[in-house]
């Protein structure tokens, strides 16, 4: 669900080369996701599934203020 806004924001950052902007945005999002999978996997590997799930809840909740801080014109583009 967040892929479309991510692509649009990347395209707005690089208006002269929209394909590079969307590529950078997608690469950054996928890279961060891969690093988080490694971190969560290490927690689960240590035998603590409950802590790993609470870490996911905390990470998800921490993104709410970031999402609220986005400028409206980037999210409501026609």
C-alpha distances in whole Angstrom, upper triangle without the diagonal:
4,6,7,8,10,11,13,14,16,17,19,20,22,23,26,24,20,20,21,19,15,17,18,15,13,16,16,13,14,17,16,15,18,20,18,19,22,23,22,24,27,26,26,29,31,31,29,26,26,26,23,21,22,21,18,18,19,17,14,17,18,15,15,18,16,13,16,18,16,18,17,18,16,13,15,16,17
4,6,6,6,9,10,11,12,14,16,17,19,20,23,21,18,18,18,16,13,15,15,11,11,14,13,10,12,15,14,13,16,18,17,18,21,22,21,23,26,26,26,29,31,31,29,26,26,25,23,21,22,20,17,17,18,15,13,15,16,12,13,15,13,11,14,15,13,15,15,16,13,11,14,15,17
4,6,5,6,9,10,11,12,14,16,17,18,21,19,15,14,15,13,10,12,13,9,8,11,12,9,10,14,14,13,16,18,17,18,21,22,22,24,26,27,27,29,32,32,31,28,28,28,24,23,24,23,19,20,21,18,16,19,19,15,16,18,16,14,17,18,15,17,17,17,14,12,15,15,16
4,5,5,6,9,10,11,12,14,16,16,19,17,13,13,15,13,10,12,14,11,10,14,14,12,14,17,17,16,19,22,21,22,25,26,26,27,30,31,31,33,35,36,34,31,32,31,28,26,27,26,22,23,24,21,19,21,21,17,18,19,17,14,17,18,14,16,15,14,11,10,12,11,13
4,5,5,6,8,10,10,12,14,15,18,17,14,14,15,12,10,13,13,10,11,14,14,12,14,17,16,16,20,21,21,22,25,26,25,28,30,30,31,33,35,36,34,31,31,30,28,26,27,25,22,22,22,19,17,19,19,15,15,16,14,11,13,14,11,12,11,11,8,7,9,9,12
4,6,5,6,9,10,11,13,14,17,15,12,13,13,10,8,10,10,6,7,11,10,8,11,14,13,14,17,18,18,20,22,23,23,25,28,28,29,31,33,34,32,30,30,29,26,25,26,23,20,21,21,18,17,19,18,14,15,16,13,11,15,14,11,13,14,14,10,9,13,12,15
4,6,5,6,9,10,11,12,15,13,9,9,10,8,5,8,9,6,7,10,11,10,12,15,15,16,18,20,21,22,24,25,26,28,30,31,32,33,36,37,35,33,33,32,29,28,29,27,24,25,25,22,20,22,22,18,19,20,17,15,18,18,14,15,15,14,11,11,13,12,14
4,5,5,6,9,10,10,13,12,9,10,12,9,7,11,11,9,11,14,14,13,16,18,18,19,22,23,23,25,28,28,29,31,33,34,34,37,39,40,38,35,36,34,31,30,31,29,26,26,27,23,22,23,22,19,19,20,17,15,17,16,13,13,13,11,7,8,10,8,10
4,5,5,6,9,10,13,13,10,12,12,8,8,11,10,8,10,13,12,12,15,17,17,18,21,22,22,24,26,27,27,30,32,32,33,36,37,39,37,35,35,33,30,29,30,27,25,25,25,21,20,22,20,17,17,17,14,12,15,13,10,10,11,10,6,8,11,10,13
4,5,5,7,9,11,10,7,9,8,4,5,8,7,5,8,11,10,11,14,15,15,17,19,21,21,23,25,26,27,29,31,32,33,35,37,38,37,35,35,33,30,30,30,28,25,26,26,22,21,23,22,18,20,20,16,15,18,16,13,14,15,13,10,12,14,13,15
4,5,5,6,9,7,5,7,8,5,5,9,9,8,11,13,14,14,17,18,19,20,23,24,25,27,29,30,31,32,34,35,36,38,40,42,40,38,39,37,34,33,34,31,29,30,29,26,25,27,25,21,23,23,19,18,20,19,15,15,15,13,10,12,14,11,13
4,5,5,9,9,7,11,11,7,9,12,12,11,14,16,15,16,19,20,21,22,25,26,26,28,30,31,32,34,36,37,38,40,42,43,41,39,39,38,35,34,34,32,30,30,29,26,25,26,25,21,22,21,18,17,18,17,13,12,13,10,8,11,12,10,13
4,6,9,9,8,11,10,6,9,12,10,10,13,15,14,15,18,19,19,21,23,24,25,27,29,29,31,33,34,35,37,39,40,42,40,39,39,37,34,34,34,31,29,30,29,25,25,26,24,21,22,21,17,17,19,16,13,13,15,13,10,13,15,13,16
4,6,5,6,8,7,5,9,11,10,10,13,15,15,17,19,20,21,23,24,25,27,29,30,31,33,34,36,37,39,40,42,44,42,41,41,39,36,36,36,34,31,33,32,28,28,29,27,24,25,25,21,20,22,20,17,16,18,15,13,16,18,15,17
4,5,5,9,9,8,10,13,13,13,16,18,18,19,22,23,24,25,27,29,30,32,33,34,36,37,39,40,42,43,45,47,45,43,44,42,39,39,39,36,34,35,34,31,30,31,29,26,27,26,23,22,23,22,18,17,18,15,13,16,17,14,15
4,6,9,9,9,12,14,14,15,18,19,19,21,23,24,25,27,29,30,32,33,35,36,38,39,41,42,44,45,47,49,47,46,46,44,41,41,42,39,37,38,37,34,33,34,33,29,30,30,26,25,27,25,22,20,21,18,16,19,20,17,18
4,6,6,7,9,10,11,13,15,16,17,19,20,21,23,25,26,27,29,31,32,34,35,36,38,40,41,42,44,46,45,43,44,42,39,39,40,37,35,36,36,32,31,33,31,28,30,29,26,25,27,25,22,21,22,19,17,19,21,18,19
4,5,5,6,9,10,11,12,14,15,17,18,20,21,23,24,26,27,29,31,32,33,34,36,38,39,40,43,44,43,41,42,40,37,36,37,35,32,33,33,29,28,31,29,26,27,27,23,22,24,23,20,19,20,17,14,16,18,15,16
4,5,5,6,9,10,11,12,14,15,16,18,20,21,22,24,26,27,29,30,31,32,35,36,37,38,41,42,41,39,40,39,36,35,36,34,31,33,33,29,28,31,29,26,28,28,25,23,26,25,21,22,22,20,17,18,20,17,18
4,6,5,6,9,10,10,12,14,15,16,18,20,21,22,24,25,27,29,30,31,33,35,36,37,39,41,40,38,39,38,34,35,35,33,30,32,32,28,28,30,28,25,27,27,24,23,26,24,21,21,23,21,17,19,21,19,20
4,5,5,6,9,10,11,12,14,15,17,18,20,21,23,24,26,27,29,30,32,33,35,36,38,40,38,37,38,36,33,33,33,30,28,30,29,25,25,27,25,22,24,24,20,19,22,20,17,18,19,17,14,16,18,16,18
4,5,5,6,8,10,11,12,14,15,16,18,20,21,22,24,26,27,28,30,32,33,34,36,38,37,35,35,34,31,30,31,29,26,28,28,24,23,25,24,21,22,23,20,18,21,20,17,18,19,17,14,15,17,15,17
4,5,5,6,8,10,10,12,14,15,16,18,20,21,23,24,26,27,29,30,31,32,35,36,35,34,35,33,30,30,31,28,26,28,28,24,24,26,25,22,24,25,21,21,24,23,20,21,22,21,17,18,21,19,21
4,6,5,6,9,10,10,12,14,15,16,18,20,21,23,24,25,27,29,30,31,33,35,34,33,34,32,29,29,30,27,25,27,26,22,22,25,23,20,22,23,19,19,22,21,18,20,21,20,17,18,21,20,22
4,6,5,6,9,10,11,12,14,16,17,18,20,21,23,24,26,27,29,30,32,34,32,31,31,30,26,26,27,24,22,24,23,20,19,22,20,17,19,20,16,15,19,18,15,17,18,18,14,15,18,17,19
4,5,5,6,8,10,11,12,14,15,16,19,20,21,22,24,26,27,28,30,32,31,29,30,28,25,25,26,23,21,23,23,19,19,22,21,17,20,21,18,17,20,20,17,19,21,20,16,17,19,19,21
4,5,5,6,9,10,10,12,14,15,17,18,20,21,23,25,26,27,29,31,30,28,30,28,25,25,26,23,21,24,23,20,20,23,21,19,22,23,19,19,23,22,20,22,23,23,19,20,23,22,24
4,6,5,6,9,10,11,12,14,16,17,18,20,21,23,24,26,28,29,28,27,28,26,23,23,24,21,19,21,21,17,17,20,18,16,19,20,16,17,20,19,17,20,22,22,18,19,22,22,24
4,5,5,6,9,10,11,12,15,16,16,18,20,21,22,24,26,28,26,24,25,24,20,20,21,19,16,18,18,14,14,17,16,13,16,18,14,14,18,18,16,19,20,21,17,17,21,21,23
4,6,5,6,9,10,10,13,14,15,16,18,20,21,22,25,26,25,23,25,23,20,20,22,19,16,19,19,16,16,19,18,16,19,21,18,18,22,22,20,23,24,24,21,20,24,23,26
4,5,5,6,9,10,11,13,14,15,17,19,20,21,23,25,24,23,25,23,19,20,22,18,17,20,19,16,17,20,19,17,20,21,18,19,23,22,21,24,26,26,22,22,26,26,28
4,5,5,6,9,10,11,12,14,16,17,18,20,22,23,22,21,22,20,17,18,19,15,14,16,16,12,13,16,15,13,17,18,15,16,20,20,19,22,24,25,21,21,25,25,28
4,5,5,6,9,10,10,12,14,15,16,18,20,21,20,19,20,18,15,15,17,14,12,15,15,12,12,16,15,13,17,19,16,17,21,21,20,23,25,26,22,22,25,26,28
4,5,5,6,9,10,10,12,15,15,16,19,20,20,18,20,19,15,17,18,15,14,17,17,14,15,19,18,17,20,22,20,21,24,24,24,27,28,29,26,25,29,29,31
4,5,5,6,9,10,11,13,14,15,17,19,18,18,20,17,14,16,17,14,13,17,16,13,15,18,17,16,20,21,19,20,24,24,24,27,29,30,27,26,30,30,33
4,5,5,6,8,10,11,12,14,16,17,16,15,16,14,11,12,14,10,9,13,13,10,12,15,14,14,17,19,17,19,22,22,22,26,28,29,26,25,29,30,32
4,5,5,6,8,10,10,12,14,15,15,13,15,14,10,12,14,11,10,14,15,12,14,17,17,17,20,22,21,21,25,25,25,29,30,32,28,27,31,31,34
4,6,5,6,9,10,10,12,15,14,14,16,15,11,14,16,13,12,16,16,14,16,20,19,19,23,24,23,24,27,28,28,31,33,34,31,30,34,34,37
4,5,5,6,9,10,11,13,12,12,14,12,9,12,13,10,10,14,14,12,15,17,16,17,21,22,21,23,26,26,27,30,32,34,31,30,34,35,37
4,5,5,6,8,10,11,10,9,11,9,6,8,10,8,8,12,12,11,13,16,16,17,20,22,21,22,26,26,27,31,32,34,31,30,33,35,37
4,5,5,6,9,10,10,9,12,11,8,11,13,11,11,15,16,15,17,20,20,20,24,26,25,26,29,30,30,34,35,37,34,32,36,37,39
4,5,5,6,9,9,10,13,11,9,12,14,12,13,17,17,16,18,21,21,22,25,27,26,27,30,31,32,35,37,39,36,35,38,39,42
4,5,5,7,6,7,9,7,6,9,11,9,11,14,14,14,17,19,19,21,24,25,25,27,29,30,31,35,37,39,36,34,38,39,42
4,5,5,5,5,8,8,6,9,11,11,12,15,16,16,18,20,21,22,25,27,27,28,31,32,33,36,38,40,37,35,39,40,42
4,5,7,8,12,11,10,13,15,14,15,18,19,19,21,24,24,25,28,30,30,31,34,35,35,39,41,42,39,38,41,43,45
4,6,8,11,10,10,13,15,14,16,19,19,19,22,24,24,26,29,31,30,32,35,35,36,40,42,44,41,40,43,45,47
4,6,9,9,9,12,14,14,16,18,19,20,22,24,25,26,29,31,31,32,35,36,37,41,42,45,42,40,43,45,47
4,6,6,7,9,10,11,13,15,16,17,19,20,21,23,26,28,28,29,32,33,34,38,40,42,39,38,41,43,45
4,5,5,6,9,10,11,13,14,15,17,19,20,22,24,26,27,27,30,32,33,36,38,40,37,35,38,40,43
4,5,5,6,9,10,11,12,14,16,17,18,21,22,25,26,26,28,30,32,35,36,39,37,35,38,40,42
4,5,5,6,9,10,10,12,14,15,16,19,21,23,23,25,27,28,30,34,35,38,35,33,37,39,41
4,5,5,6,9,10,11,12,14,15,17,19,22,22,23,26,27,28,32,33,36,33,31,34,36,39
4,5,5,6,9,10,11,12,14,16,18,20,21,21,24,26,27,31,32,34,31,29,33,35,37
4,5,5,6,9,10,10,12,15,16,18,19,20,22,24,26,29,31,33,31,29,32,35,37
4,5,5,6,9,10,10,13,15,17,17,19,21,22,24,28,29,32,29,28,31,33,36
4,5,5,6,9,10,11,13,16,16,17,19,21,22,26,27,29,27,25,28,30,33
4,6,5,6,9,10,11,14,15,16,18,20,21,25,26,29,26,24,27,30,32
4,5,5,6,9,10,12,14,15,17,18,20,24,25,28,26,24,27,30,33
4,5,5,7,9,11,11,13,15,16,18,21,23,26,23,22,25,27,30
4,5,6,7,10,11,11,13,15,16,20,21,24,21,19,23,25,28
4,5,6,8,10,10,12,14,16,19,20,24,22,20,23,26,28
4,6,7,8,9,11,12,14,18,20,23,21,19,23,25,28
4,6,5,6,9,10,11,15,17,19,17,16,19,22,25
4,5,5,6,9,10,14,15,18,17,15,18,21,24
4,5,5,6,9,12,14,17,16,15,18,21,24
4,5,5,7,10,13,15,14,13,16,19,22
4,5,6,9,10,13,11,10,13,16,19
4,6,8,9,13,12,11,13,16,20
4,6,9,12,11,11,14,16,20
4,6,9,7,8,11,13,16
4,6,6,7,9,11,15
4,5,5,6,9,12
4,6,5,6,10
4,6,6,10
4,6,9
4,6
4
